Amino acid sequence: MAASGTTHDLPSGRSRRARGVRAGIPIAELFGIQIRIDPSWFFIFLLITWSLVSNFAQWHPAWGTVLQIATALAASLLFFASVLAHEMAHSLVARSRGLPVRRITLFLFGGVSNLEREPSSPGTEFLMAVVGPLTSVLLGLVFLALGSPGATRIAVGDPIGALSRLGPLSTLLLWLGSVNVIVGLFNLVPAFPLDGGRILRSALWGAMRDLRRATRAAAGVSQVIAWLLIFTGVAMVFGARVPFFGTGLLGGLWIALIGWFLNGAAASSYRQQVIEDLLEDVPVARLMRRNAKTLPPTTTVAALVYDAMLATEQHAFPVVRDGLLEGIVCPEDVRKAPRGRWETTTVREIMTPRENLVVVGPGDDAAGALREMAQRDVGQLPVVEKGRFEGLLRRHDIVRWLHLQEGAPA
């Protein structure tokens, strides 16, 4: 089974690089949306391929090893292309409703579309959520229809024997069809971040007229389902036979792992909504650090290391001249200068220049600024007004402020 849905990056109190690279490997861009692969994808890709090779060896022993492996690889690649189509449907509907989508990431449990903000209405969320499962089911039916000429020979009394008489193309299409239908139906389970969880929240949101309450209720349902999956998986590991899921160590561990993932995602979804509510209408100026240490561009790397980085808790340092922001420098930049040249190399030579930075204004929304940090995987953003440096907005300060608010997640 593959989990698939929509989410957006969660702020956290973890230490982040001052200027990092997003997780995942970029592989393509479609309709202006970057497609990325998380390292965990390679594991699930190999696992599915290995499982298919084992099945094909049982169903089609006459094929030979090369044909079995080639068909399994093709099936796995087309399966993840189907997951990508599912996510692209989410993303294109979101964009049509005015919600920016920067990337789609394929990972261990399937795929996820990263939205920059929550939908503005229950109707928008419902349309965005339901289009994904519909796409998977439609793809499944198309694959089944294309493979049905070969499927007519499958005998009810001897399915394995009948399968052995199917060709590679019919076998591949029938497998793709059935698995896409299963993925579409599974994603209708009302649990975050599955599409069914979003559909449930849209209905509760429309009824309650309160997004936070709807999120809390939907997250509660999600966690109940998640724990049921965990207990089901554990029971399967110890030999219980569960209808539809079957039994066994591998299947049980996989079901329990999905339950664990859904449980964490449900809690994160509610925590994220609380954060959005607490930061609503809070300006950057209220949370930014006005007395952040800055450096002139002529500062040497030696002075940066010994007088700034080792002498303060600050992680990144704005480079400012005559009040104007010229760039920012962080520990990763120090590696650009050989140790023997620290006394003669200036921060201007190693900094990230202003034109490559994302900045915010004092009057900008703090929730939007936090989302920008999460999207770009940075720990702070320079605050600039009319080119002049006004302060530094740090993720750490936002999280600390949130912890001080009533009802904020700890």
N, C-alpha and C positions, 0 to 999 in steps of 0.2 A: 504494500500500500504506500501511497505517496501523499504526504500532507502538502496542501497548497493553499495559499491565501494572500492576504495583504497585510502589511504592517508598516510602521516606520521606526526609524532608529530610536532606541531608548537611551535617554541620558542616564548616566550612572556615576557613582563616586569613584570608580576605578581610575587608576593612574593611566593617562593616555600620553602618547607622544605629542610634543608641541606642534609638530607638523608631520602627520603620518600619512600612510597610504591605506586606503580602505581595504578591508579583508576581501579576499577573493581575487580571481584572475580574470581580467577583461578579455573576452573572446570575440565580441562583435558589437555592433550597434544597429538597432532596428527602430525605425520611426523616431529617431532621436533618443531612444532609450538604450542605455548601456547594458549589455548582457554580461554577467560575471559568473564564474564558477568558484564556489567555496571549496577548499581542499577536501572537505568531507565528501564531496560529490564523487571523487575518484574511488573512494571505498565502496559506496553503494553501487556505482557503475560496475565495478569489478564483481561485486557480490551478485548482482542481477545476472550479469553475463555468465558467471560460473554456474549459477543455478539453472539457467537456460541450457547451457551446454550439457549439464547432467540430465535434464529432462529430454533433450533431443537425443542423447545417447540411448535413453530408454525407449522413446517413441520411434526413433529412426536409426536403428543400429546399422542399416545398410548405407547410410549417407557417407560415413567416414568422418574422421576427426576434423579435417580441414573444413568441410562443408558445415558440420555442426557448429564449429567455432565462428565461422563467417556469418552464419544465420543468426547466431546468438548476439554477436556484435551489432549486426544490423538492427535486430529487434531492440536492443538496449538503446542504441542511438535514436531510433525512431520514437521510442517511449519517452525519452527525455526531450525530444523535439515536441512531442505532444504536451508534456508538462510546460514547456516554454510557450506553446500556443495558448494553453490555459491561462498562464500568467500575463501574456500579451493582451488577452481579452480583458482581463482586469484593468490593465494599465491604460489601454486605449479608451475604455469607458470612463475611467477616472479623469483622463486628460480632456475628454469631451465635456466633462462636468466641471472643468476649471481646476482640477487637482493635479499639480505637477508630479510627475514620476520620473526619477532620474535613472533608476536601474532595476533590473530583475536579477536575482541571484538564485542559481541552482545549488542545492546543498543536500545533506544527508537524507532529509525527509521529503524532498521534492523540490519545491520552488517557492519564492516569495517576491512580491512586488513591493518595493519600498516607496511609500507615499511620504510627501513632505509634511502633510498635515491631515487631520481627520476630515471626513466628509462633513459638509455643512448642513445636511438634512438627512432624515431617515430614508427618504426616497432615493437619494444619491447613494447611500450606503447599500441599500437593497439591490439596486441595479448593478453596482460594482461587484457585489458578492455573488449574485446569482448567475452572472454571465460566465464565470469560470467553470462551475460544474456543468452548465449547459453545453459549454464548448467541449468538455471532456466526453460527455455522453454522446454528443453529436459525432465527434471524431470516432468514438467507439462503434457507433452504428454504421458509419461509413466503412470502417475497416471490416466489420463483420459482413456487410453486404458484399464488399469486394472479395472476401474470402469464401463466401457462401457456396460458389460452384463446387469447390473442393470439399466443403463441409457436408454436402449432401450425401457423401459416401460414408460418413461416420455412423457406425451402428451403435444403438443404445446398449445392446448387450455386450459389446466388445469394443469400448471406446479406444483403448490403447492399440488394439490390433487395427482398427480403422484409421487411427491417426498415423500409423506407420505407413499407410498407403497414400498419404497426402504429400504433395511436393513442398519444397522450402517456402515458396511464396504464399501458398494457402496457409501453411502452419504459422508463418510470421504474421499474416494479416489477422487470423483468428485469435492469436495470442494478444496482439495489439488491441484488437477490438474489445475483447473481454476485459483486459486490464484497464483500458480507458473508461469503460462503463463503471468498473469497480471504483476507480479513482474519483469519478464524478459523483457517485453515490456516497462514497466515504466522506468526501468533502462537504456533504450536506449534514453531517453530524454536528449538532449545535454546540461546538466547543471551539474556543479561540486557539490558534489563529486560523482554524479552518473556516471556510466560507459559510458553513452553517452557523458558526458562532456569530459572524457578522450579520447574517440574515436574522438570527434571533435578536441581536441587539437592535437592529433597525426597527423590528416590530415593537420591542419594549420601549425604545426611544420615542416612537410615534405615540404609544399609549401613555407613557409617563411624562413626556415633554421635558425630560431631564436626562442629559447624556451621561452624567456621572452615575446616577442611580441605575440607568439602563445597563451601563458597563458593569457595575457591581453585580447586578442580578445575573447578567449573561456570564460573567466570570465565575460566579458561584455554580451555575449549571455546568460550565466547562470543567471545573475542578471535580465535581461529582463524577462526570463521565471519565475524566482522566484517571481517577482512583479506581473506578470499575475496570478500566483497561489494565491498570497495573496489577490488580488482584487477579484478573483473568489470565494475564501473562504468567504470573507466578504459579497459578494453578496448572497451567499447561506445562510448565517446566517440570512440575512434580507428577505429571502423568494424566491429569484430567483432560477429557476430550470435550471441547467446547463446540457447539454447533457453529458452522461456518468457518471458525478459526482452526478447528482440529486440535492437535496436541503436539508435544515435542519440545525439545530444548530450544532450537533455533527460532521456531515460530513464537514460543512463549516469551523469549527474551525480546524479540522484535516488538510484540504487542505491548509488553511492559515498558519498553523504551519509548514507544510512541505516547503511552500514557504519561510517562515522566515528562516528556517534552511538552505535551498539552497542559499539564498542571503548571509548569513554570511559565508558559506563555500566557495562561489565563491570569495569573498573579501579576505578570508584567503589564498586561493590557490595562488592568485596573490602576496599577501604580502610575502608569503613563498618563492616564486620564486625570488622576488627582494632580499630577504635576502640571498638566496643561491648565487645569482650573486655577491652581494657585498662582501661576505666572500670568494669567490673563490680565491684560491692561497694566502690567508692571513694566515701567520703562527701563531700558538698559542703564540709564543714568542713576537709578536707585541702587543698582547692584554692582556697578563697575568700581574698580579700584583706581581712585584718582591719583593716589600717591605712588603708583607703580614706578619702579626704578627704570629709567631710560638711559640710553648710552648715545653719545655723539658718534658719528660714523668713523671718526679717527681713532676710536678706542682700539687698543691692541688686543689680540686674542688672549695674551697673558693676563691683561687687566680684566678682560671679560671672565676668565676662569677664576682667578684668585680674588678679585674685588667684587665680583657680582654673583657668579654662580655658587661659589663656596661660602660667600658671606651673607647670602639672603636665601629665603625659601622660594623665591621666584624662579620659575622654570624657563620662561622665555622673556626676552628683553627687547622692547621696541627701540629702534634706532631712529633718533630724532635730531633734526638740525633746525634751529630757529623756529621751534614749535611745530615744524612740519614732519610728518611721519615719512621716513625713507625706506623702512623695512623692518624686519624682525629677525632676531638671532636666537638660537636655542642650542642645547648640548649636541644635537646631531650635527649641527653645522661646524662645530669645533673640529670634527674629524676631517674636514676639508683642508685643514692647515697642518703641515708636518710639525711635530713637536719642536723641532729645532728652529722653526720660523715663527713661533708664537710672539716673540718680541717685536717682529717687524711686520707681521700681517695684521691688517685692520679688519674690524667687523664689517665694513663696507664690502670687503672682498669675499666674505663667506655668508652674508645674510641673504634672506629671501627678500627681494625687492618689493616695494609697495605695489607695483602693478600685478604681482602674483599672489597678493594677499586678499582675503575676504575681510571686509571691515563692516562695522555697524555704526549707527549714529546714536547719540545719547537718547533720542526720543523713540528709537525703535523698540519693538515689542520684545521683551526678554524671552518669551516662549519661542518666538521665531529664531532668536539668536542661539538658543540652546539646541534647537533642531539643526541649525546650520553647523554648529560644532559637531553634533553627532554624525551628520551627513559627511563631513569632511574629516572626521576623526582627529580633531584638534582639541587642545585643552584650554584655549583662550582665543579671544578675538580682539583686535585693537578697536578702540572707539574713536572715531574721527568725525569732526564736523568742519566742513568747508576746508578740508585738507589738513587741519590742525589736529594734533594728537590730544585727546581729552582724557583718556584713561584706558584701562585694560579690563575687559570682562572675562573672568576666569570661571571655568566649569566648577572648580572647587568652591568658589564663593557662592555660586548659585545653589549648589547642593547643600552647603551649610545653611544658607538662608531658608531653603525648603524645609530642612530639619527643624528649624525654629518655628515654623508655622503650624498652627493647630491642624491636626489630621494629616500632616505630611508623612510620607513613608520614611521609615527609619533606614 
